[in-house]
Amino acid sequence: MAEAMSPMVERTVPRVLMCAPTFFEVSYVINPWMTHHVHDTTPERSGHQWDALRETVAQHADVVLQPPAESLPDMTFAANAGLVFRNTFVPSRFRFAERRDEEAHDRAWFVRHGFDIVDLPGGVFFEGAGDALFDRGASRRLWMGHGHRSDREAAPALAQMLGVEVLPLQLTDPRFYHLDTCFCPLAGGYTVYFPSAFDEASLGVIETYVSPDKRIAVEEADALAFACNAVNLGKIVILNRASADLRLRLENAGFVVIEVALDEFMKSGGAAKCLTLRLDEL
Ligand SMILES: NC(=O)NCCC[C@H](N)C(=O)O
């Protein structure tokens, strides 16, 4: 029987999925961050950092736990399970074989929790909320990154399947291989992003849709510290690290910045946002 989740019920407290890093390690290389870190993580350190993130998120949201699976070290990056919109779950189709066995676990979890599963057309790669981020301003538009992991073809398909406007953004820097590594929509329509990770046309799209007073462009040092990979829960912004300048800009926009060290996960190319998946996208 489906476990009761009531995903359609209007909630005031955000609901966030996380998956413990029990089996997390760097055992293969599918992005530049992983290159020098094969077998360079410890369960103690990743467990400790993940617990700190879970406890921080739990102060501002209901945390729902997905059981991890053995031999799937990247499953802890819950954002990549798929995309949630209302009661619909669009499962990821991973580009690299190393992550494809996660798909069955994620699908089963979302079926079990009462979501409607809607699949992308065959052969289209799509890495879920790693590459698809809802605007948090007045609009429900979806920003979608492509060029490294997800295919551009996923954008019109998602628009049709979900009935939302989808804005594709071309990613150009292999270090910022998922949209959530270099772009973060915040409450009120503010947007943190690293301009150099996008092609010119995509920067033009961002500048068309996000007014200058809402754009928070970061320097490379912040981008490399995964400052764009932030969890935004209302006024709260949880991230690995922010420079004094970025913190000030976020505070001036009304946000409260909370740093949680996640360097063990950065060895795999992920941080706060990648380790979470919003389940209430209404
Ligand atoms: N950026 C994300 O959304 N997730 C991080 C995924 C890290 C994993 N090692 C990968 O390369 O797929």
The ligand as an ORCA input file, in Angstrom:
! r2SCAN-3c Opt
* xyz 0 1
  N      25.109     18.635     -8.929
  C      24.271     17.748     -8.457
  O      23.069     17.964     -8.534
  N      24.701     16.558     -7.951
  C      26.007     16.141     -7.709
  C      26.302     14.848     -8.420
  C      27.722     14.350     -8.187
  C      28.036     13.051     -8.902
  N      29.360     12.624     -8.577
  C      27.914     13.199    -10.413
  O      28.898     13.566    -11.038
  O      26.855     12.912    -10.967
*
